[in-house]
Amino acid sequence: MKKIPALLFIAAISISGCDSYLQEDYEEIVVVESYAVANRQLPPVRVTTTVPADIEYNLNSAAITNANVQIVLLDENGNDEEVFPYRFADGNQGVYIPSIESQQHIVIPRRTYRLDINFNDRDEVIRAFTTVPDQVEIIGEVAENLVYQSSEQLEILIAENIRTQNQSVFVFSTVAQEPVIENLTPFYRASVDDGNVELIDLINNSSGLINEGNFQRNPDGTVTLRFPWIGVAFFGPNLVVTSSVDENLNNLVRSQQFQLGGSTLPPGEIPNLLYNVEGGIGVFGSLSSDTVSTSFLRP
């Protein structure tokens, strides 16, 4: 999921929701960013502000260092079950981390969490919710070696799980184990040679969102995902991470795709990004993932 955090910097000059942007004068808005991962410790939370469009965005100057931050585990009725306080991480750019007592908590799949933020010197009250996807479990064997762009496509079989939204949405990420320029696949080698992308940005490469129209649900409840070749940036050994993302991440990324092109909307009618944050903008999202390894061979 390497590419998702960068969306907040693009979003920093937009206002929340999908209505028209009607501001005549610049108004500073609080931006939050946090990603909970099933069966891992509670995530850090970044709290910053937007800056005017004509000023270079810098995390040091945009960081908010005096926020009151907590994450709350909700019960099945939506009531507070357990509260986890956070503290500011000294020296970091607006980052808050779980307090010592909160670090013992492991994020629970299929449960809903609420992010609460308020300030001693600001009026904003920030609130956001995420329901963590069920744990992704890859079952069955994965081919040890696959010839790049051959007819034998990498297939990932995922155990039956319980949906936490209307449809499941997955993302593949490949993490190259030998990320040298000589190992780049042709498409990405050309992009690096042309200066369109840096080599370091391809080490953890995302396939983009894969919704239910692009995978197969089997009679036994398992799901078969076919790995797209465009996700392979490097020949050689790779870790292949399969992640299930929540509705918040899905909405943010899909709406961002409209802003960066690929939309059939007429000029001047591009909607704003879809946020799930009350009182500010940004994302409080969640995901679950599992990892296998394989090696992509040259044809």
ChimeraX commands (.cxc) that place a marker at each C-alpha (Angstrom):
marker #1 position 0.00,0.00,0.00 radius 0.5
marker #1 position 2.93,2.26,-0.45 radius 0.5
marker #1 position 1.21,4.73,-2.74 radius 0.5
marker #1 position -1.83,5.48,-0.61 radius 0.5
marker #1 position -0.26,7.80,2.02 radius 0.5
marker #1 position 0.92,10.19,-0.71 radius 0.5
marker #1 position -2.70,10.94,-1.62 radius 0.5
marker #1 position -3.08,13.18,1.39 radius 0.5
marker #1 position -0.49,15.61,0.06 radius 0.5
marker #1 position -2.43,15.87,-3.19 radius 0.5
marker #1 position -5.63,16.28,-1.21 radius 0.5
marker #1 position -4.29,18.99,1.04 radius 0.5
marker #1 position -5.86,21.88,-0.87 radius 0.5
marker #1 position -9.30,20.27,-1.32 radius 0.5
marker #1 position -12.26,20.56,1.02 radius 0.5
marker #1 position -14.06,17.47,2.32 radius 0.5
marker #1 position -17.07,15.90,0.63 radius 0.5
marker #1 position -18.04,15.81,-3.01 radius 0.5
marker #1 position -19.86,19.15,-3.25 radius 0.5
marker #1 position -18.47,22.03,-5.26 radius 0.5
marker #1 position -15.50,23.86,-3.74 radius 0.5
marker #1 position -17.14,27.21,-2.94 radius 0.5
marker #1 position -14.47,28.92,-0.83 radius 0.5
marker #1 position -13.59,32.42,-2.01 radius 0.5
marker #1 position -10.82,32.88,0.57 radius 0.5
marker #1 position -8.38,30.29,1.84 radius 0.5
marker #1 position -9.43,28.54,5.05 radius 0.5
marker #1 position -7.03,26.28,6.92 radius 0.5
marker #1 position -8.37,22.73,7.39 radius 0.5
marker #1 position -7.11,19.95,9.66 radius 0.5
marker #1 position -5.80,16.89,7.78 radius 0.5
marker #1 position -5.59,13.46,9.46 radius 0.5
marker #1 position -4.03,10.24,8.18 radius 0.5
marker #1 position -4.01,6.80,9.80 radius 0.5
marker #1 position -4.19,3.18,8.58 radius 0.5
marker #1 position -5.13,0.37,10.97 radius 0.5
marker #1 position -3.97,-3.14,9.99 radius 0.5
marker #1 position -5.76,-6.24,11.25 radius 0.5
marker #1 position -3.83,-8.24,13.86 radius 0.5
marker #1 position -1.16,-5.57,14.30 radius 0.5
marker #1 position -0.64,-2.87,16.90 radius 0.5
marker #1 position -2.65,0.33,16.74 radius 0.5
marker #1 position -1.39,2.63,13.98 radius 0.5
marker #1 position 0.27,6.04,14.25 radius 0.5
marker #1 position -1.92,9.05,13.50 radius 0.5
marker #1 position -0.63,12.06,11.57 radius 0.5
marker #1 position -2.30,15.42,12.26 radius 0.5
marker #1 position -1.44,18.38,10.03 radius 0.5
marker #1 position -3.12,21.32,8.32 radius 0.5
marker #1 position -3.62,22.37,4.74 radius 0.5
marker #1 position -1.59,25.27,3.33 radius 0.5
marker #1 position -2.49,27.79,0.60 radius 0.5
marker #1 position -2.05,26.50,-2.94 radius 0.5
marker #1 position 0.72,29.00,-3.68 radius 0.5
marker #1 position 2.90,27.85,-0.75 radius 0.5
marker #1 position 5.11,24.75,-0.88 radius 0.5
marker #1 position 3.71,21.98,1.33 radius 0.5
marker #1 position 6.11,21.12,4.16 radius 0.5
marker #1 position 5.24,18.65,6.92 radius 0.5
marker #1 position 7.35,20.47,9.49 radius 0.5
marker #1 position 5.42,23.71,9.10 radius 0.5
marker #1 position 2.03,21.99,8.58 radius 0.5
marker #1 position 2.33,19.68,11.61 radius 0.5
marker #1 position 0.02,20.12,14.61 radius 0.5
marker #1 position 1.86,19.24,17.80 radius 0.5
marker #1 position -0.72,19.90,20.52 radius 0.5
marker #1 position -3.69,17.74,19.51 radius 0.5
marker #1 position -5.57,15.43,21.88 radius 0.5
marker #1 position -5.79,12.09,20.08 radius 0.5
marker #1 position -7.44,8.79,20.94 radius 0.5
marker #1 position -8.77,5.71,19.15 radius 0.5
marker #1 position -11.84,3.96,20.57 radius 0.5
marker #1 position -12.93,0.35,20.05 radius 0.5
marker #1 position -16.71,0.20,19.68 radius 0.5
marker #1 position -19.00,-2.64,20.71 radius 0.5
marker #1 position -21.66,-4.15,18.44 radius 0.5
marker #1 position -24.12,-1.42,19.49 radius 0.5
marker #1 position -21.72,1.41,18.63 radius 0.5
marker #1 position -20.89,2.22,22.25 radius 0.5
marker #1 position -17.37,2.77,23.59 radius 0.5
marker #1 position -15.84,-0.54,24.66 radius 0.5
marker #1 position -12.20,0.47,25.19 radius 0.5
marker #1 position -10.37,3.80,24.84 radius 0.5
marker #1 position -6.74,4.00,23.68 radius 0.5
marker #1 position -5.00,7.33,24.39 radius 0.5
marker #1 position -2.20,8.62,22.15 radius 0.5
marker #1 position 0.81,10.89,22.72 radius 0.5
marker #1 position 2.79,13.17,20.43 radius 0.5
marker #1 position 5.95,11.54,19.05 radius 0.5
marker #1 position 8.68,14.11,19.69 radius 0.5
marker #1 position 10.64,15.06,16.61 radius 0.5
marker #1 position 8.14,13.61,14.16 radius 0.5
marker #1 position 6.10,15.62,11.69 radius 0.5
marker #1 position 2.69,15.78,13.32 radius 0.5
marker #1 position 2.74,12.08,14.24 radius 0.5
marker #1 position 1.00,10.70,17.32 radius 0.5
marker #1 position 1.61,7.18,18.62 radius 0.5
marker #1 position -0.25,4.96,21.09 radius 0.5
marker #1 position 0.62,5.53,24.74 radius 0.5
marker #1 position 2.48,2.72,26.51 radius 0.5
marker #1 position -0.71,1.14,27.81 radius 0.5
marker #1 position -2.34,1.39,24.36 radius 0.5
marker #1 position 0.53,-0.42,22.65 radius 0.5
marker #1 position -0.69,-3.75,24.02 radius 0.5
marker #1 position -3.84,-3.68,21.91 radius 0.5
marker #1 position -3.93,-5.66,18.65 radius 0.5
marker #1 position -6.34,-4.44,15.96 radius 0.5
marker #1 position -9.29,-6.83,15.76 radius 0.5
marker #1 position -10.68,-7.87,12.34 radius 0.5
marker #1 position -14.35,-7.07,11.64 radius 0.5
marker #1 position -14.51,-4.57,14.50 radius 0.5
marker #1 position -15.23,-0.84,14.25 radius 0.5
marker #1 position -12.88,1.80,15.63 radius 0.5
marker #1 position -13.42,5.54,16.06 radius 0.5
marker #1 position -10.73,8.21,15.85 radius 0.5
marker #1 position -11.26,11.26,18.10 radius 0.5
marker #1 position -9.17,14.43,17.91 radius 0.5
marker #1 position -9.66,17.80,19.56 radius 0.5
marker #1 position -7.43,20.75,20.39 radius 0.5
marker #1 position -6.76,23.13,23.25 radius 0.5
marker #1 position -6.33,26.12,20.93 radius 0.5
marker #1 position -8.59,25.26,17.99 radius 0.5
marker #1 position -12.35,24.82,17.64 radius 0.5
marker #1 position -12.31,21.76,15.39 radius 0.5
marker #1 position -13.52,18.41,16.70 radius 0.5
marker #1 position -12.36,15.58,14.43 radius 0.5
marker #1 position -14.11,12.21,14.29 radius 0.5
marker #1 position -13.81,9.27,11.88 radius 0.5
marker #1 position -14.79,5.60,11.84 radius 0.5
marker #1 position -13.37,2.49,10.19 radius 0.5
marker #1 position -14.53,-1.13,10.17 radius 0.5
marker #1 position -11.51,-3.41,9.81 radius 0.5
marker #1 position -11.83,-6.01,7.01 radius 0.5
marker #1 position -11.80,-9.69,7.93 radius 0.5
marker #1 position -8.33,-11.22,8.04 radius 0.5
marker #1 position -6.99,-12.19,4.62 radius 0.5
marker #1 position -5.64,-15.74,4.63 radius 0.5
marker #1 position -3.90,-17.13,1.55 radius 0.5
marker #1 position -4.41,-20.89,1.28 radius 0.5
marker #1 position -3.06,-23.46,-1.15 radius 0.5
marker #1 position 0.33,-23.42,-2.80 radius 0.5
marker #1 position 1.71,-20.61,-4.93 radius 0.5
marker #1 position 4.02,-21.33,-7.87 radius 0.5
marker #1 position 7.67,-21.01,-6.89 radius 0.5
marker #1 position 8.61,-19.59,-10.30 radius 0.5
marker #1 position 6.51,-17.91,-13.00 radius 0.5
marker #1 position 7.58,-16.74,-16.44 radius 0.5
marker #1 position 6.71,-13.05,-16.82 radius 0.5
marker #1 position 3.67,-12.45,-19.08 radius 0.5
marker #1 position 3.24,-16.17,-19.81 radius 0.5
marker #1 position -0.16,-17.84,-20.02 radius 0.5
marker #1 position 0.36,-19.23,-16.50 radius 0.5
marker #1 position -0.79,-16.27,-14.44 radius 0.5
marker #1 position -0.16,-16.07,-10.70 radius 0.5
marker #1 position -3.32,-17.11,-8.85 radius 0.5
marker #1 position -3.92,-16.36,-5.18 radius 0.5
marker #1 position -6.55,-18.43,-3.36 radius 0.5
marker #1 position -8.03,-16.68,-0.33 radius 0.5
marker #1 position -9.92,-18.48,2.40 radius 0.5
marker #1 position -13.60,-17.67,2.91 radius 0.5
marker #1 position -14.07,-14.56,5.00 radius 0.5
marker #1 position -16.87,-12.36,6.26 radius 0.5
marker #1 position -17.62,-9.14,4.39 radius 0.5
marker #1 position -17.55,-5.86,6.28 radius 0.5
marker #1 position -18.84,-3.77,3.35 radius 0.5
marker #1 position -21.08,-4.22,0.30 radius 0.5
marker #1 position -18.29,-5.69,-1.78 radius 0.5
marker #1 position -14.76,-6.83,-1.04 radius 0.5
marker #1 position -11.94,-4.76,-2.53 radius 0.5
marker #1 position -8.37,-6.04,-2.79 radius 0.5
marker #1 position -4.95,-4.62,-3.63 radius 0.5
marker #1 position -1.83,-6.52,-4.69 radius 0.5
marker #1 position 1.61,-5.18,-3.79 radius 0.5
marker #1 position 4.90,-6.67,-4.94 radius 0.5
marker #1 position 7.96,-6.04,-2.79 radius 0.5
marker #1 position 11.11,-6.68,-4.84 radius 0.5
marker #1 position 13.88,-8.60,-3.09 radius 0.5
marker #1 position 16.54,-7.76,-5.71 radius 0.5
marker #1 position 15.57,-4.22,-6.78 radius 0.5
marker #1 position 18.39,-3.30,-9.15 radius 0.5
marker #1 position 17.87,-1.49,-12.44 radius 0.5
marker #1 position 18.96,-4.55,-14.45 radius 0.5
marker #1 position 16.01,-6.50,-13.01 radius 0.5
marker #1 position 13.32,-4.03,-14.08 radius 0.5
marker #1 position 10.61,-5.40,-16.36 radius 0.5
marker #1 position 10.46,-3.63,-19.78 radius 0.5
marker #1 position 7.59,-1.23,-19.03 radius 0.5
marker #1 position 9.12,0.03,-15.80 radius 0.5
marker #1 position 12.65,0.09,-17.22 radius 0.5
marker #1 position 11.43,2.46,-19.93 radius 0.5
marker #1 position 9.72,4.63,-17.32 radius 0.5
marker #1 position 12.90,4.89,-15.26 radius 0.5
marker #1 position 15.07,5.56,-18.33 radius 0.5
marker #1 position 12.68,8.35,-19.39 radius 0.5
marker #1 position 12.83,9.92,-15.94 radius 0.5
marker #1 position 9.11,9.44,-15.29 radius 0.5
marker #1 position 9.65,7.46,-12.09 radius 0.5
marker #1 position 12.44,6.78,-9.60 radius 0.5
marker #1 position 13.73,3.27,-9.05 radius 0.5
marker #1 position 13.12,3.49,-5.30 radius 0.5
marker #1 position 9.41,4.17,-5.92 radius 0.5
marker #1 position 9.01,0.78,-7.62 radius 0.5
marker #1 position 10.44,-1.45,-4.90 radius 0.5
marker #1 position 6.97,-1.67,-3.34 radius 0.5
marker #1 position 4.64,-1.58,-6.33 radius 0.5
marker #1 position 0.83,-1.58,-6.15 radius 0.5
marker #1 position -1.63,-3.13,-8.60 radius 0.5
marker #1 position -4.38,-0.65,-7.78 radius 0.5
marker #1 position -7.86,-1.57,-6.54 radius 0.5
marker #1 position -9.40,-4.90,-7.56 radius 0.5
marker #1 position -13.15,-5.16,-6.93 radius 0.5
marker #1 position -15.46,-8.16,-7.13 radius 0.5
marker #1 position -15.90,-7.84,-10.87 radius 0.5
marker #1 position -12.28,-8.86,-11.31 radius 0.5
marker #1 position -12.06,-11.94,-9.12 radius 0.5
marker #1 position -13.76,-15.30,-8.84 radius 0.5
marker #1 position -15.89,-16.43,-5.90 radius 0.5
marker #1 position -15.82,-20.19,-5.66 radius 0.5
marker #1 position -18.72,-22.44,-4.50 radius 0.5
marker #1 position -16.89,-23.20,-1.23 radius 0.5
marker #1 position -16.69,-19.50,-0.37 radius 0.5
marker #1 position -13.02,-19.07,-1.27 radius 0.5
marker #1 position -11.89,-16.30,-3.62 radius 0.5
marker #1 position -9.46,-16.68,-6.54 radius 0.5
marker #1 position -7.48,-13.57,-7.44 radius 0.5
marker #1 position -5.39,-13.41,-10.60 radius 0.5
marker #1 position -2.34,-11.23,-10.23 radius 0.5
marker #1 position -2.09,-8.61,-13.04 radius 0.5
marker #1 position 1.27,-8.58,-14.84 radius 0.5
marker #1 position 1.35,-4.77,-14.66 radius 0.5
marker #1 position 2.03,-5.19,-10.95 radius 0.5
marker #1 position 5.42,-6.84,-11.63 radius 0.5
marker #1 position 8.15,-4.19,-11.64 radius 0.5
marker #1 position 11.17,-6.43,-11.09 radius 0.5
marker #1 position 12.27,-9.84,-12.28 radius 0.5
marker #1 position 13.56,-12.20,-9.62 radius 0.5
marker #1 position 12.24,-12.97,-6.12 radius 0.5
marker #1 position 9.31,-10.89,-4.90 radius 0.5
marker #1 position 7.01,-10.83,-1.92 radius 0.5
marker #1 position 3.38,-10.62,-3.08 radius 0.5
marker #1 position 1.14,-8.96,-0.51 radius 0.5
marker #1 position -2.63,-9.34,-0.88 radius 0.5
marker #1 position -4.62,-6.77,1.08 radius 0.5
marker #1 position -8.34,-6.26,1.65 radius 0.5
marker #1 position -9.12,-2.55,2.13 radius 0.5
marker #1 position -12.01,-0.89,3.92 radius 0.5
marker #1 position -14.63,1.39,2.39 radius 0.5
marker #1 position -12.76,4.54,3.40 radius 0.5
marker #1 position -9.59,3.67,1.49 radius 0.5
marker #1 position -11.63,2.43,-1.43 radius 0.5
marker #1 position -13.59,5.69,-1.68 radius 0.5
marker #1 position -10.52,7.89,-1.30 radius 0.5
marker #1 position -8.46,6.11,-3.94 radius 0.5
marker #1 position -11.30,5.83,-6.45 radius 0.5
marker #1 position -12.21,9.50,-6.14 radius 0.5
marker #1 position -8.53,10.43,-6.46 radius 0.5
marker #1 position -8.41,8.55,-9.76 radius 0.5
marker #1 position -11.02,11.00,-11.11 radius 0.5
marker #1 position -8.78,13.91,-10.12 radius 0.5
marker #1 position -5.71,12.46,-11.87 radius 0.5
marker #1 position -7.50,11.55,-15.11 radius 0.5
marker #1 position -9.20,8.44,-16.41 radius 0.5
marker #1 position -12.60,10.03,-15.90 radius 0.5
marker #1 position -15.25,10.59,-18.57 radius 0.5
marker #1 position -16.54,13.70,-16.78 radius 0.5
marker #1 position -16.51,16.93,-18.78 radius 0.5
marker #1 position -13.81,19.53,-17.97 radius 0.5
marker #1 position -14.65,21.63,-14.92 radius 0.5
marker #1 position -16.88,18.94,-13.38 radius 0.5
marker #1 position -14.28,16.91,-11.48 radius 0.5
marker #1 position -15.65,16.08,-8.00 radius 0.5
marker #1 position -13.63,16.57,-4.83 radius 0.5
marker #1 position -12.06,13.65,-3.00 radius 0.5
marker #1 position -14.28,11.50,-0.80 radius 0.5
marker #1 position -13.21,11.65,2.83 radius 0.5
marker #1 position -14.65,9.93,5.88 radius 0.5
marker #1 position -13.51,12.55,8.38 radius 0.5
marker #1 position -15.94,14.77,10.29 radius 0.5
marker #1 position -14.55,18.22,11.09 radius 0.5
marker #1 position -11.58,17.95,8.72 radius 0.5
marker #1 position -10.25,16.03,5.74 radius 0.5
marker #1 position -7.99,13.02,5.28 radius 0.5
marker #1 position -8.41,9.32,5.90 radius 0.5
marker #1 position -8.84,6.96,8.81 radius 0.5
marker #1 position -8.77,3.64,7.00 radius 0.5
marker #1 position -8.01,-0.01,7.65 radius 0.5
marker #1 position -6.91,-3.16,5.86 radius 0.5
marker #1 position -5.90,-6.76,6.38 radius 0.5
marker #1 position -3.22,-8.62,4.45 radius 0.5
marker #1 position -1.28,-11.84,3.91 radius 0.5
marker #1 position 1.99,-12.44,2.05 radius 0.5
marker #1 position 3.48,-15.14,-0.21 radius 0.5
marker #1 position 6.70,-15.25,-2.18 radius 0.5
marker #1 position 7.44,-16.16,-5.80 radius 0.5
marker #1 position 10.05,-15.43,-8.44 radius 0.5
marker #1 position 9.25,-13.84,-11.80 radius 0.5
marker #1 position 11.48,-15.17,-14.57 radius 0.5
marker #1 position 12.46,-13.47,-17.82 radius 0.5
marker #1 position 10.63,-14.87,-20.88 radius 0.5
marker link #1:1,2 radius 0.2
marker link #1:2,3 radius 0.2
marker link #1:3,4 radius 0.2
marker link #1:4,5 radius 0.2
marker link #1:5,6 radius 0.2
marker link #1:6,7 radius 0.2
marker link #1:7,8 radius 0.2
marker link #1:8,9 radius 0.2
marker link #1:9,10 radius 0.2
marker link #1:10,11 radius 0.2
marker link #1:11,12 radius 0.2
marker link #1:12,13 radius 0.2
marker link #1:13,14 radius 0.2
marker link #1:14,15 radius 0.2
marker link #1:15,16 radius 0.2
marker link #1:16,17 radius 0.2
marker link #1:17,18 radius 0.2
marker link #1:18,19 radius 0.2
marker link #1:19,20 radius 0.2
marker link #1:20,21 radius 0.2
marker link #1:21,22 radius 0.2
marker link #1:22,23 radius 0.2
marker link #1:23,24 radius 0.2
marker link #1:24,25 radius 0.2
marker link #1:25,26 radius 0.2
marker link #1:26,27 radius 0.2
marker link #1:27,28 radius 0.2
marker link #1:28,29 radius 0.2
marker link #1:29,30 radius 0.2
marker link #1:30,31 radius 0.2
marker link #1:31,32 radius 0.2
marker link #1:32,33 radius 0.2
marker link #1:33,34 radius 0.2
marker link #1:34,35 radius 0.2
marker link #1:35,36 radius 0.2
marker link #1:36,37 radius 0.2
marker link #1:37,38 radius 0.2
marker link #1:38,39 radius 0.2
marker link #1:39,40 radius 0.2
marker link #1:40,41 radius 0.2
marker link #1:41,42 radius 0.2
marker link #1:42,43 radius 0.2
marker link #1:43,44 radius 0.2
marker link #1:44,45 radius 0.2
marker link #1:45,46 radius 0.2
marker link #1:46,47 radius 0.2
marker link #1:47,48 radius 0.2
marker link #1:48,49 radius 0.2
marker link #1:49,50 radius 0.2
marker link #1:50,51 radius 0.2
marker link #1:51,52 radius 0.2
marker link #1:52,53 radius 0.2
marker link #1:53,54 radius 0.2
marker link #1:54,55 radius 0.2
marker link #1:55,56 radius 0.2
marker link #1:56,57 radius 0.2
marker link #1:57,58 radius 0.2
marker link #1:58,59 radius 0.2
marker link #1:59,60 radius 0.2
marker link #1:60,61 radius 0.2
marker link #1:61,62 radius 0.2
marker link #1:62,63 radius 0.2
marker link #1:63,64 radius 0.2
marker link #1:64,65 radius 0.2
marker link #1:65,66 radius 0.2
marker link #1:66,67 radius 0.2
marker link #1:67,68 radius 0.2
marker link #1:68,69 radius 0.2
marker link #1:69,70 radius 0.2
marker link #1:70,71 radius 0.2
marker link #1:71,72 radius 0.2
marker link #1:72,73 radius 0.2
marker link #1:73,74 radius 0.2
marker link #1:74,75 radius 0.2
marker link #1:75,76 radius 0.2
marker link #1:76,77 radius 0.2
marker link #1:77,78 radius 0.2
marker link #1:78,79 radius 0.2
marker link #1:79,80 radius 0.2
marker link #1:80,81 radius 0.2
marker link #1:81,82 radius 0.2
marker link #1:82,83 radius 0.2
marker link #1:83,84 radius 0.2
marker link #1:84,85 radius 0.2
marker link #1:85,86 radius 0.2
marker link #1:86,87 radius 0.2
marker link #1:87,88 radius 0.2
marker link #1:88,89 radius 0.2
marker link #1:89,90 radius 0.2
marker link #1:90,91 radius 0.2
marker link #1:91,92 radius 0.2
marker link #1:92,93 radius 0.2
marker link #1:93,94 radius 0.2
marker link #1:94,95 radius 0.2
marker link #1:95,96 radius 0.2
marker link #1:96,97 radius 0.2
marker link #1:97,98 radius 0.2
marker link #1:98,99 radius 0.2
marker link #1:99,100 radius 0.2
marker link #1:100,101 radius 0.2
marker link #1:101,102 radius 0.2
marker link #1:102,103 radius 0.2
marker link #1:103,104 radius 0.2
marker link #1:104,105 radius 0.2
marker link #1:105,106 radius 0.2
marker link #1:106,107 radius 0.2
marker link #1:107,108 radius 0.2
marker link #1:108,109 radius 0.2
marker link #1:109,110 radius 0.2
marker link #1:110,111 radius 0.2
marker link #1:111,112 radius 0.2
marker link #1:112,113 radius 0.2
marker link #1:113,114 radius 0.2
marker link #1:114,115 radius 0.2
marker link #1:115,116 radius 0.2
marker link #1:116,117 radius 0.2
marker link #1:117,118 radius 0.2
marker link #1:118,119 radius 0.2
marker link #1:119,120 radius 0.2
marker link #1:120,121 radius 0.2
marker link #1:121,122 radius 0.2
marker link #1:122,123 radius 0.2
marker link #1:123,124 radius 0.2
marker link #1:124,125 radius 0.2
marker link #1:125,126 radius 0.2
marker link #1:126,127 radius 0.2
marker link #1:127,128 radius 0.2
marker link #1:128,129 radius 0.2
marker link #1:129,130 radius 0.2
marker link #1:130,131 radius 0.2
marker link #1:131,132 radius 0.2
marker link #1:132,133 radius 0.2
marker link #1:133,134 radius 0.2
marker link #1:134,135 radius 0.2
marker link #1:135,136 radius 0.2
marker link #1:136,137 radius 0.2
marker link #1:137,138 radius 0.2
marker link #1:138,139 radius 0.2
marker link #1:139,140 radius 0.2
marker link #1:140,141 radius 0.2
marker link #1:141,142 radius 0.2
marker link #1:142,143 radius 0.2
marker link #1:143,144 radius 0.2
marker link #1:144,145 radius 0.2
marker link #1:145,146 radius 0.2
marker link #1:146,147 radius 0.2
marker link #1:147,148 radius 0.2
marker link #1:148,149 radius 0.2
marker link #1:149,150 radius 0.2
marker link #1:150,151 radius 0.2
marker link #1:151,152 radius 0.2
marker link #1:152,153 radius 0.2
marker link #1:153,154 radius 0.2
marker link #1:154,155 radius 0.2
marker link #1:155,156 radius 0.2
marker link #1:156,157 radius 0.2
marker link #1:157,158 radius 0.2
marker link #1:158,159 radius 0.2
marker link #1:159,160 radius 0.2
marker link #1:160,161 radius 0.2
marker link #1:161,162 radius 0.2
marker link #1:162,163 radius 0.2
marker link #1:163,164 radius 0.2
marker link #1:164,165 radius 0.2
marker link #1:165,166 radius 0.2
marker link #1:166,167 radius 0.2
marker link #1:167,168 radius 0.2
marker link #1:168,169 radius 0.2
marker link #1:169,170 radius 0.2
marker link #1:170,171 radius 0.2
marker link #1:171,172 radius 0.2
marker link #1:172,173 radius 0.2
marker link #1:173,174 radius 0.2
marker link #1:174,175 radius 0.2
marker link #1:175,176 radius 0.2
marker link #1:176,177 radius 0.2
marker link #1:177,178 radius 0.2
marker link #1:178,179 radius 0.2
marker link #1:179,180 radius 0.2
marker link #1:180,181 radius 0.2
marker link #1:181,182 radius 0.2
marker link #1:182,183 radius 0.2
marker link #1:183,184 radius 0.2
marker link #1:184,185 radius 0.2
marker link #1:185,186 radius 0.2
marker link #1:186,187 radius 0.2
marker link #1:187,188 radius 0.2
marker link #1:188,189 radius 0.2
marker link #1:189,190 radius 0.2
marker link #1:190,191 radius 0.2
marker link #1:191,192 radius 0.2
marker link #1:192,193 radius 0.2
marker link #1:193,194 radius 0.2
marker link #1:194,195 radius 0.2
marker link #1:195,196 radius 0.2
marker link #1:196,197 radius 0.2
marker link #1:197,198 radius 0.2
marker link #1:198,199 radius 0.2
marker link #1:199,200 radius 0.2
marker link #1:200,201 radius 0.2
marker link #1:201,202 radius 0.2
marker link #1:202,203 radius 0.2
marker link #1:203,204 radius 0.2
marker link #1:204,205 radius 0.2
marker link #1:205,206 radius 0.2
marker link #1:206,207 radius 0.2
marker link #1:207,208 radius 0.2
marker link #1:208,209 radius 0.2
marker link #1:209,210 radius 0.2
marker link #1:210,211 radius 0.2
marker link #1:211,212 radius 0.2
marker link #1:212,213 radius 0.2
marker link #1:213,214 radius 0.2
marker link #1:214,215 radius 0.2
marker link #1:215,216 radius 0.2
marker link #1:216,217 radius 0.2
marker link #1:217,218 radius 0.2
marker link #1:218,219 radius 0.2
marker link #1:219,220 radius 0.2
marker link #1:220,221 radius 0.2
marker link #1:221,222 radius 0.2
marker link #1:222,223 radius 0.2
marker link #1:223,224 radius 0.2
marker link #1:224,225 radius 0.2
marker link #1:225,226 radius 0.2
marker link #1:226,227 radius 0.2
marker link #1:227,228 radius 0.2
marker link #1:228,229 radius 0.2
marker link #1:229,230 radius 0.2
marker link #1:230,231 radius 0.2
marker link #1:231,232 radius 0.2
marker link #1:232,233 radius 0.2
marker link #1:233,234 radius 0.2
marker link #1:234,235 radius 0.2
marker link #1:235,236 radius 0.2
marker link #1:236,237 radius 0.2
marker link #1:237,238 radius 0.2
marker link #1:238,239 radius 0.2
marker link #1:239,240 radius 0.2
marker link #1:240,241 radius 0.2
marker link #1:241,242 radius 0.2
marker link #1:242,243 radius 0.2
marker link #1:243,244 radius 0.2
marker link #1:244,245 radius 0.2
marker link #1:245,246 radius 0.2
marker link #1:246,247 radius 0.2
marker link #1:247,248 radius 0.2
marker link #1:248,249 radius 0.2
marker link #1:249,250 radius 0.2
marker link #1:250,251 radius 0.2
marker link #1:251,252 radius 0.2
marker link #1:252,253 radius 0.2
marker link #1:253,254 radius 0.2
marker link #1:254,255 radius 0.2
marker link #1:255,256 radius 0.2
marker link #1:256,257 radius 0.2
marker link #1:257,258 radius 0.2
marker link #1:258,259 radius 0.2
marker link #1:259,260 radius 0.2
marker link #1:260,261 radius 0.2
marker link #1:261,262 radius 0.2
marker link #1:262,263 radius 0.2
marker link #1:263,264 radius 0.2
marker link #1:264,265 radius 0.2
marker link #1:265,266 radius 0.2
marker link #1:266,267 radius 0.2
marker link #1:267,268 radius 0.2
marker link #1:268,269 radius 0.2
marker link #1:269,270 radius 0.2
marker link #1:270,271 radius 0.2
marker link #1:271,272 radius 0.2
marker link #1:272,273 radius 0.2
marker link #1:273,274 radius 0.2
marker link #1:274,275 radius 0.2
marker link #1:275,276 radius 0.2
marker link #1:276,277 radius 0.2
marker link #1:277,278 radius 0.2
marker link #1:278,279 radius 0.2
marker link #1:279,280 radius 0.2
marker link #1:280,281 radius 0.2
marker link #1:281,282 radius 0.2
marker link #1:282,283 radius 0.2
marker link #1:283,284 radius 0.2
marker link #1:284,285 radius 0.2
marker link #1:285,286 radius 0.2
marker link #1:286,287 radius 0.2
marker link #1:287,288 radius 0.2
marker link #1:288,289 radius 0.2
marker link #1:289,290 radius 0.2
marker link #1:290,291 radius 0.2
marker link #1:291,292 radius 0.2
marker link #1:292,293 radius 0.2
marker link #1:293,294 radius 0.2
marker link #1:294,295 radius 0.2
marker link #1:295,296 radius 0.2
marker link #1:296,297 radius 0.2
marker link #1:297,298 radius 0.2
marker link #1:298,299 radius 0.2
view
